[in-house]
Amino acid sequence: MEGNATSSEGKRRKRSTRIGVVASDKADKTIRVVVAYSRKHPLYGKYVRRRTVLHVHDAKNEARNGDRVEVMACRPMSKTKHWRLVRVMEHQVRGK
């Protein structure tokens, strides 16, 4: 039994990751991360800025507004929360 569990673990696919900026940290253990990207307009060819807002699980409440973070897809934790915080890449400079 144990041998089967380890072999199936090795076959698990790599989970998708995103890098974004924390937009809100008001909720307990949840942050909202904005992931910005550009796409070429299909007809006019101009590059259009787009964004996606992700609800992310932050177990230690370590991320703050303006921080650049890396998030990873995970199992659904609530109706809207399907991502978890991997690391805080860069802290925003805060005043006194």
C-alpha positions in Angstrom: 0.0 0.0 0.0 2.7 2.5 1.0 4.6 1.9 -2.2 1.7 2.9 -4.4 1.2 6.2 -2.5 4.8 7.2 -3.2 4.7 6.3 -6.8 1.5 8.3 -7.5 3.1 11.3 -5.6 5.9 11.5 -8.2 3.3 11.7 -11.0 1.6 14.9 -9.6 1.9 17.7 -12.1 3.6 21.0 -11.4 1.1 23.5 -9.9 0.8 26.9 -11.6 2.2 29.9 -9.9 1.6 33.7 -10.4 3.5 36.8 -9.2 1.4 39.8 -8.2 0.9 42.7 -5.8 -1.2 42.6 -2.6 -4.2 44.8 -3.0 -5.9 44.1 0.3 -4.9 42.3 3.6 -7.9 43.3 5.7 -9.4 39.7 6.0 -7.9 37.2 8.5 -5.6 34.7 6.7 -6.7 36.0 3.3 -5.2 38.5 0.9 -6.3 39.8 -2.5 -3.5 39.7 -5.1 -3.7 41.6 -8.4 -1.9 40.0 -11.3 -1.4 42.4 -14.1 -0.6 41.4 -17.7 -0.8 42.7 -21.3 -2.6 41.1 -24.2 -2.6 42.2 -27.9 -6.1 43.3 -29.0 -7.3 40.7 -31.7 -8.5 43.3 -34.1 -6.6 46.5 -33.5 -3.2 45.1 -32.5 -2.8 47.5 -29.6 -1.5 46.0 -26.3 -4.2 46.3 -23.7 -3.5 46.1 -19.9 -5.5 43.5 -18.1 -5.6 42.3 -14.5 -6.8 39.3 -12.5 -7.7 39.5 -8.8 -7.0 36.3 -6.8 -8.1 35.5 -3.3 -5.1 33.9 -1.6 -4.7 31.9 1.7 -2.0 33.6 3.9 -1.8 31.3 7.0 0.7 33.4 8.9 -0.7 36.9 7.9 2.8 37.9 6.7 1.9 39.8 3.5 0.9 43.5 3.6 -0.6 45.9 1.1 1.8 46.7 -1.8 4.0 43.6 -1.2 5.1 41.6 -4.3 4.2 38.0 -3.7 4.4 34.6 -5.4 1.2 32.5 -5.1 0.5 28.8 -6.1 -2.7 27.1 -7.1 -4.1 24.7 -4.5 -7.3 22.9 -3.5 -10.4 25.1 -3.0 -10.4 26.5 0.5 -13.6 28.4 0.1 -16.0 29.6 -2.6 -13.5 32.0 -4.0 -10.1 31.1 -2.5 -8.1 28.6 -4.6 -4.6 29.9 -4.2 -2.0 29.9 -1.4 0.9 32.2 -0.6 4.4 30.7 -1.5 6.6 33.6 -0.5 6.8 37.4 -0.1 9.3 38.4 -2.8 9.6 42.1 -2.0 8.2 44.2 0.8 6.8 47.7 0.1 8.8 50.5 1.7 6.7 51.8 4.6 7.0 55.1 6.3 7.3 55.6 10.1 
